[in-house]
Amino acid sequence: MSGFAYVVRVTIEDAAVRASFAAWLADRHVADVCAAGALDAEIVAIDGAPSIEVRYRFASRDAFAAYERDHAPRLRADGIAALGGAQASFARSTGDVIPWRRS
């Protein structure tokens, strides 16, 4: 599997808000990002931290750039609205996916 990775880590101290936000990610947001260009995604609740990480894969850096230009502002605003005013911090990272083969 190759392509381009986009990782968003959201830290939300309030456990109830974090659970609600995770449900919103799973029920709506991840599908919206995939409809806007991501090939697939996974949601990971980070052990020992009040964080959720969403790992998206795009076909290429150009596909991600198109997503950022055409869709990300609206979808990020949806995320802020889903928090309902609760405190959260976001950390984003990107990079090329390095293919590997099982030996």
C-alpha positions as CSV (number, residue, x, y, z in Angstrom):
1,M,0.0,0.0,0.0
2,S,1.4,3.4,-0.9
3,G,0.1,6.9,-1.2
4,F,0.1,9.9,1.0
5,A,-0.9,9.9,4.7
6,Y,-2.7,12.7,6.6
7,V,-2.9,12.2,10.3
8,V,-5.1,14.2,12.7
9,R,-4.7,13.9,16.4
10,V,-7.4,15.4,18.5
11,T,-6.9,15.8,22.3
12,I,-10.1,16.3,24.4
13,E,-9.7,16.1,28.1
14,D,-13.5,15.6,28.9
15,A,-14.2,11.9,28.4
16,A,-17.9,12.4,27.5
17,V,-17.1,15.0,24.9
18,R,-14.3,12.8,23.6
19,A,-16.7,9.8,23.2
20,S,-19.3,11.9,21.5
21,F,-16.7,13.3,19.1
22,A,-15.4,9.8,18.3
23,A,-18.9,8.7,17.5
24,W,-19.3,11.7,15.2
25,L,-16.0,10.9,13.5
26,A,-17.1,7.3,12.9
27,D,-20.7,8.1,12.0
28,R,-20.1,11.0,9.7
29,H,-16.8,12.8,9.4
30,V,-14.6,10.1,8.1
31,A,-17.1,9.2,5.4
32,D,-17.2,12.9,4.4
33,V,-13.4,13.1,4.1
34,C,-13.3,9.9,2.1
35,A,-16.1,11.3,-0.2
36,A,-13.8,14.4,-0.6
37,G,-10.8,12.4,-1.7
38,A,-9.3,10.1,0.9
39,L,-9.0,6.5,-0.1
40,D,-9.5,5.1,3.4
41,A,-9.1,5.9,7.0
42,E,-8.9,4.5,10.5
43,I,-9.8,5.9,13.9
44,V,-7.6,5.1,16.8
45,A,-8.3,5.8,20.5
46,I,-4.8,6.4,21.9
47,D,-3.9,4.3,25.0
48,G,-3.1,6.3,28.0
49,A,-4.0,9.7,26.5
50,P,-7.2,11.7,26.0
51,S,-6.6,11.6,22.3
52,I,-8.1,10.2,19.1
53,E,-6.1,9.9,16.0
54,V,-7.5,9.6,12.5
55,R,-5.2,8.3,9.8
56,Y,-6.3,9.0,6.3
57,R,-4.6,7.8,3.1
58,F,-4.8,9.7,-0.2
59,A,-3.7,8.4,-3.6
60,S,-1.0,11.1,-3.8
61,R,0.3,14.4,-2.5
62,D,-1.7,16.1,-5.3
63,A,-4.9,14.4,-4.2
64,F,-4.3,15.6,-0.7
65,A,-3.6,19.2,-1.9
66,A,-6.9,19.2,-3.8
67,Y,-8.7,18.0,-0.6
68,E,-7.1,20.7,1.4
69,R,-7.9,23.4,-1.1
70,D,-11.5,22.3,-2.0
71,H,-12.9,20.6,1.1
72,A,-10.8,20.9,4.3
73,P,-12.0,24.3,5.4
74,R,-15.6,23.2,5.4
75,L,-14.9,19.8,7.0
76,R,-12.7,21.3,9.7
77,A,-15.4,23.8,10.5
78,D,-17.8,20.9,10.9
79,G,-15.4,19.4,13.4
80,I,-15.3,22.6,15.5
81,A,-19.1,22.7,15.4
82,A,-19.3,19.0,16.5
83,L,-17.4,19.9,19.6
84,G,-20.2,22.3,20.7
85,G,-17.8,24.8,22.2
86,A,-15.8,22.2,24.2
87,Q,-12.0,22.6,24.4
88,A,-9.9,20.5,22.1
89,S,-6.5,20.7,20.5
90,F,-5.6,19.4,17.0
91,A,-2.3,18.3,15.7
92,R,-1.9,17.4,12.0
93,S,0.9,15.7,10.1
94,T,1.4,14.4,6.6
95,G,3.9,12.2,4.8
96,D,4.5,9.7,2.1
97,V,3.5,6.1,2.8
98,I,6.4,3.8,2.5
99,P,5.4,0.4,1.1
100,W,6.7,-2.8,2.7
101,R,6.4,-6.5,2.0
102,R,6.1,-9.3,4.5
103,S,9.1,-11.6,4.2
